[in-house]
Amino acid sequence: MQFSSQTAQVGEVGEICRAMADEVEALIKGKAAGGEKVVLGLATGSTPLPFYHELIRRHREEGLSFQNVVSFNLDEYEGLGRDHERSYWAEMWQNLFDHVDIDPGNVSVPPSIFEDAEAAAAGYEAAIREAGGIDWQLLGIGGEGHIGFNEKGSGEESRTRRITLARKTIEDAAPAFGGEENVPTHAITMGVATILEARRIVLMARGASKREIVLRAMSGEVGPEVPASFLQNHGNVGWFLDNDAAGS
Ligand code: F6R
């Protein structure tokens, strides 16, 4: 499959993770050679775990260093402190940062506890801008087509903000929280416009349950009904799909 400015890579999970890690490794090494930092936008959830394993493996076995990496996560549940095991802050440390040599001062996850949501969101946007913008943004996709926590109805101009989680998002998260009643009802998320400013976007999807929504996002009507469809308007997107998500 080849799109104007979009490519799709389909294969076994291991294969697509290696291809994604190749991109990140080249970026890290290229920037390091010039004494520059690389800014990664990262996602949580189950989808990227094997990709993070591959990055950790390259760090441990091949000496890939993350010392020049600056990272910004897409989203965070409102109200969960950093020590809450379901917070995305904690997830990122468990699944990636604790296992590589990233400088803890270079890691950002949207604030989860704030008095003024607008100020907190604006501060996050400003930090991304000050870092020079995102070079490489990783995304998963929700069952109804959200990217970050940009739920159905999120517009192309949306920026980082507080958002009410969709019913489906809460249902999907319920097992991890031991019941729907324990899932936060709100989150703070980078906006669609914030995401689309990244210079390279990689959307990863695994499993047959994502097949239909991936197809709608890649080739369906572009609009807030499926926020991931706005990626069709970006000039440099890679869709990395396992065989089940691609339906091949
Ligand atoms: C997570 C995020 C979400 C997930 C999406 C898919 O930071 O931004 O958009 O990528 O909900 O979740 P999984 O990978 O668990 O299927």
Residues whose N, C-alpha, C, O or C-beta is under 5 A from the ligand:
A	BS01	F6R	A43 T44 G45 S46 T47 P48 L74 D75 L139 G140 I141 G142 H146 I147 G148 F149
